[in-house]
């Protein structure tokens, strides 16, 4: 009884301290919310996700694991952090199999991916993630690991992925910028060719998914609740395309995604300004 009482007292003190930091110190609030986010990430994906992945994999449903765990993580983390997502054009997510391409801003993208990833969709990730806390989950959910430091292995991975997508009717989620890019200015990095080679070789459509610039709610030292807009653009067919068409396809997708990225970011910024001025 004494041990239980001591534990409850300690927990209360820690909770009060964290609440104090979050309330009166902006930087403290940032780190408290980072801890909450990571706790949700580890709890839902690394622990609960691994259990679910084992069960679903044994039932031949490993490519639906991302959808089940993703929605679970979004629900839990969304409630804890007070972040909501509004989606425009979600009907285009029904295009399958397809190569879904999304802009990449920060590690918060996992939260937005959790809300958006459709059923029977795998993710392409760098090989080093295999040895992280989410590694077992990624492996059992059918993730495709790519060795970015070895071009020959990367090419073979793309070829194998294209065959898998067509044979198993599985889509793939990728970040064509290749790395995270967070900035107050709404812009995109140049795209890497891998995703477009994959789509062209497999003859599958590309579906651009654009997450607005969420700099206002998350960047170094800032982590706030809010609403984030995601826009899904119509699918782009690659039927009949060859490697010669890849540069034009890359340019087209980049232009369309950048235009949407800037439009939804600016539009929502105007809405927020009007809302603040009317208070």
C-alpha positions as CSV (number, residue, x, y, z in Angstrom):
1,X,0.0,0.0,0.0
2,X,2.8,2.4,0.9
3,X,4.6,1.6,-2.3
4,X,1.5,2.3,-4.4
5,X,0.9,5.6,-2.5
6,X,4.5,6.6,-3.1
7,X,4.2,5.8,-6.8
8,X,1.0,7.9,-7.1
9,X,2.6,10.8,-5.3
10,X,5.6,10.7,-7.6
11,X,3.4,10.5,-10.7
12,X,1.4,13.5,-9.4
13,X,4.5,15.5,-8.8
14,X,5.9,14.7,-12.3
15,X,2.5,15.5,-13.9
16,X,2.2,18.8,-12.0
17,X,5.8,19.7,-13.0
18,X,5.3,19.0,-16.7
19,X,2.0,20.9,-16.6
20,X,3.7,23.9,-15.0
21,X,6.5,23.8,-17.7
22,X,3.9,23.6,-20.5
23,X,1.8,26.4,-19.1
24,X,4.4,29.0,-18.2
25,X,7.4,28.3,-20.4
26,X,7.0,28.1,-24.2
27,X,10.2,26.0,-24.6
28,X,9.0,23.7,-21.8
29,X,5.7,23.3,-23.6
30,X,7.6,22.3,-26.7
31,X,9.6,19.5,-25.0
32,X,6.5,18.3,-23.0
33,X,4.6,17.9,-26.3
34,X,7.5,16.3,-28.0
35,X,7.6,13.7,-25.1
36,X,3.9,13.1,-25.5
37,X,4.2,12.7,-29.2
38,X,7.1,10.2,-28.9
39,X,5.2,8.3,-26.2
40,X,2.2,7.9,-28.5
41,X,4.5,6.9,-31.3
42,X,6.4,4.2,-29.3
43,X,3.2,3.0,-27.5
44,X,1.0,2.7,-30.5
45,X,3.5,1.8,-33.3
46,X,6.5,0.1,-31.7
47,X,4.6,-1.8,-29.0
48,X,0.9,-2.2,-30.0
49,X,1.8,-2.1,-33.7
50,X,4.2,-5.0,-33.4
51,X,1.5,-7.2,-31.7
52,X,-1.1,-6.3,-34.3
53,X,1.4,-6.8,-37.2
54,X,2.1,-10.3,-36.0
55,X,-1.5,-11.3,-35.8
56,X,-2.4,-9.7,-39.1
57,X,0.6,-11.1,-40.9
58,X,-0.3,-14.6,-39.8
59,X,-3.7,-14.0,-41.3
60,X,-2.3,-12.8,-44.6
61,X,-3.2,-9.2,-44.0
62,X,0.2,-7.6,-43.5
63,X,-0.5,-4.9,-46.1
64,X,-3.4,-3.6,-44.1
65,X,-1.4,-3.2,-41.0
66,X,-0.3,0.3,-41.8
67,X,-4.0,1.3,-42.2
68,X,-5.1,-0.2,-38.9
69,X,-2.1,1.1,-36.8
70,X,-2.0,4.4,-38.7
71,X,-5.6,5.2,-37.8
72,X,-5.0,4.1,-34.2
73,X,-2.0,6.4,-33.9
74,X,-3.8,9.3,-35.5
75,X,-6.7,8.9,-33.1
76,X,-4.6,8.7,-30.0
77,X,-2.0,11.3,-30.8
78,X,-4.6,13.6,-32.3
79,X,-6.6,13.6,-29.0
80,X,-3.4,14.0,-26.9
81,X,-1.9,16.9,-29.0
82,X,-5.1,18.6,-30.1
83,X,-4.2,18.4,-33.8
84,X,-6.9,17.8,-36.4
85,X,-6.6,17.1,-40.2
86,X,-9.0,18.4,-42.9
87,X,-8.8,16.5,-46.2
88,X,-9.7,17.7,-49.7
89,X,-9.9,15.3,-52.6
90,X,-9.9,12.1,-50.5
91,X,-11.8,10.3,-53.2
92,X,-8.5,10.1,-55.1
93,X,-7.1,7.9,-52.4
94,X,-9.2,5.1,-53.8
95,X,-6.8,4.8,-56.8
96,X,-5.0,1.5,-56.3
97,X,-2.5,0.2,-56.8
98,X,-0.7,3.6,-57.1
99,X,2.5,5.4,-56.1
100,X,1.4,8.0,-53.5
101,X,3.8,10.9,-53.3
102,X,3.8,13.4,-50.4
103,X,5.9,16.4,-49.4
104,X,8.2,15.8,-46.5
105,X,8.5,18.5,-43.7
106,X,9.5,16.9,-40.4
107,X,9.1,13.8,-38.2
108,X,5.5,15.0,-37.6
109,X,4.8,13.6,-41.1
110,X,4.3,10.2,-39.5
111,X,1.2,11.7,-37.9
112,X,-0.2,12.9,-41.2
113,X,0.7,9.6,-42.9
114,X,-1.2,7.8,-40.2
115,X,-4.3,9.6,-41.1
116,X,-3.9,9.3,-44.9
117,X,-2.4,6.0,-45.8
118,X,-5.0,3.7,-47.5
119,X,-5.5,0.0,-47.2
120,X,-3.0,-2.4,-48.9
121,X,-0.3,0.3,-49.0
122,X,3.4,-0.2,-48.1
123,X,5.9,2.4,-47.3
124,X,9.4,2.8,-48.7
125,X,11.9,3.7,-46.0
126,X,15.7,3.9,-45.6
127,X,17.4,0.7,-44.5
128,X,18.7,2.2,-41.3
129,X,15.2,2.4,-39.8
130,X,15.2,-1.4,-39.6
131,X,17.2,-1.1,-36.4
132,X,15.0,1.5,-34.7
133,X,12.1,0.9,-32.2
134,X,9.7,0.9,-35.1
135,X,11.9,-1.5,-37.1
136,X,9.9,-4.7,-36.2
137,X,6.6,-3.0,-37.0
138,X,8.0,-1.8,-40.4
139,X,9.3,-5.3,-41.3
140,X,6.0,-7.1,-40.4
141,X,3.9,-4.5,-42.2
142,X,5.6,-5.1,-45.5
143,X,7.8,-2.0,-45.5
144,X,10.3,-1.8,-48.4
145,X,13.8,-1.0,-47.1
146,X,16.1,0.8,-49.5
147,X,19.9,1.2,-49.2
148,X,20.3,4.8,-50.4
149,X,24.1,4.5,-50.2
150,X,24.1,1.7,-52.8
151,X,22.6,2.6,-56.1
152,X,22.6,-0.9,-57.5
153,X,20.7,-2.2,-54.5
154,X,18.3,0.7,-54.7
155,X,17.5,0.0,-58.4
156,X,16.9,-3.7,-57.7
157,X,14.5,-2.7,-54.8
158,X,12.5,-0.5,-57.2
159,X,12.3,-3.3,-59.7
160,X,11.1,-5.8,-57.1
161,X,8.7,-3.3,-55.7
162,X,7.1,-2.7,-59.1
163,X,6.5,-6.4,-59.5
164,X,5.0,-6.7,-56.0
165,X,2.7,-3.8,-56.6
166,X,1.2,-5.3,-59.7
167,X,1.1,-8.9,-58.5
168,X,-0.3,-8.3,-55.0
169,X,-2.3,-5.1,-55.9
170,X,-0.3,-3.1,-53.3
171,X,0.3,0.6,-53.4
172,X,3.4,2.4,-52.1
173,X,3.8,5.7,-50.2
174,X,6.9,7.7,-50.9
175,X,8.4,11.1,-50.2
176,X,10.0,12.3,-53.6
177,X,12.0,15.1,-52.0
178,X,14.1,12.3,-50.4
179,X,14.7,14.2,-47.1
180,X,12.8,16.5,-44.7
181,X,12.5,20.1,-45.5
182,X,10.9,22.5,-42.9
183,X,10.7,26.2,-43.6
184,X,8.5,29.2,-42.9
185,X,8.5,29.7,-46.7
186,X,6.2,27.3,-48.6
187,X,8.5,25.6,-51.0
188,X,9.6,22.1,-52.1
189,X,13.0,20.6,-52.6
190,X,13.8,19.1,-56.0
191,X,12.4,15.6,-56.5
192,X,14.5,12.4,-56.7
193,X,13.9,10.1,-59.6
194,X,13.2,6.9,-57.7
195,X,9.5,7.2,-57.3
196,X,9.0,8.2,-60.9
197,X,11.1,5.3,-62.2
198,X,9.0,3.0,-60.1
199,X,5.7,4.3,-61.4
200,X,6.9,4.4,-65.0
201,X,8.4,0.9,-64.9
202,X,5.3,-0.6,-63.3
203,X,2.9,1.5,-65.5
204,X,1.0,2.6,-62.4
205,X,-0.5,6.0,-61.6
206,X,1.0,8.7,-59.5
207,X,-1.2,10.3,-56.8
208,X,0.2,13.5,-55.3
209,X,-0.7,14.2,-51.7
210,X,0.0,17.7,-50.4
211,X,0.3,18.5,-46.7
212,X,0.1,22.3,-46.0
213,X,3.0,24.1,-44.5
214,X,2.5,23.4,-40.7
215,X,5.5,25.6,-39.6
216,X,3.1,27.7,-37.5
217,X,2.3,24.7,-35.2
218,X,5.6,22.7,-35.4
219,X,9.2,23.7,-35.8
220,X,12.2,23.8,-33.5
221,X,11.0,25.3,-30.2
222,X,7.4,25.4,-31.2
223,X,4.8,22.6,-30.9
224,X,1.1,23.8,-30.8
225,X,-2.4,22.3,-31.4
226,X,-4.2,23.3,-34.6
227,X,-5.8,22.2,-37.8
228,X,-3.8,21.1,-40.8
229,X,-5.1,20.9,-44.4
230,X,-4.2,18.0,-46.7
231,X,-5.1,18.0,-50.4
232,X,-5.1,14.9,-52.6
233,X,-4.6,15.7,-56.3
234,X,-6.1,13.7,-59.1
235,X,-4.1,10.6,-60.2
236,X,-1.6,11.0,-63.1
237,X,-1.5,8.0,-65.5
238,X,1.9,6.7,-66.6
239,X,0.5,4.2,-69.1
240,X,2.8,3.9,-72.1
241,X,5.5,6.0,-70.4
242,X,9.2,5.2,-70.8
243,X,12.3,6.4,-69.1
244,X,12.4,9.3,-71.5
245,X,9.1,10.6,-70.1
246,X,10.4,10.7,-66.5
247,X,11.9,14.2,-66.5
248,X,8.6,15.7,-67.8
249,X,6.6,13.6,-65.3
250,X,8.8,14.8,-62.5
251,X,8.4,18.4,-63.5
252,X,4.7,18.2,-63.9
253,X,4.2,16.6,-60.5
254,X,6.6,19.1,-58.8
255,X,4.7,22.0,-60.4
256,X,1.3,20.7,-59.4
257,X,2.3,19.9,-55.8
258,X,4.2,23.2,-55.3
259,X,1.2,25.1,-56.6
260,X,-1.2,23.3,-54.2
261,X,1.3,23.5,-51.3
262,X,1.4,27.3,-51.6
263,X,-2.3,27.7,-52.3
264,X,-3.6,25.8,-49.3
265,X,-0.9,27.2,-47.0
266,X,-1.7,30.8,-48.0
267,X,-5.4,30.3,-47.9
268,X,-5.4,28.9,-44.4
269,X,-3.1,31.6,-43.2
270,X,-5.6,34.2,-44.5
271,X,-8.4,32.4,-42.7
272,X,-6.4,32.4,-39.4
273,X,-5.7,36.1,-39.8
274,X,-9.3,36.9,-40.3
275,X,-10.3,34.8,-37.3
276,X,-7.8,36.5,-35.1
277,X,-8.8,40.0,-36.2
278,X,-12.5,39.3,-35.6
279,X,-11.9,38.3,-31.9
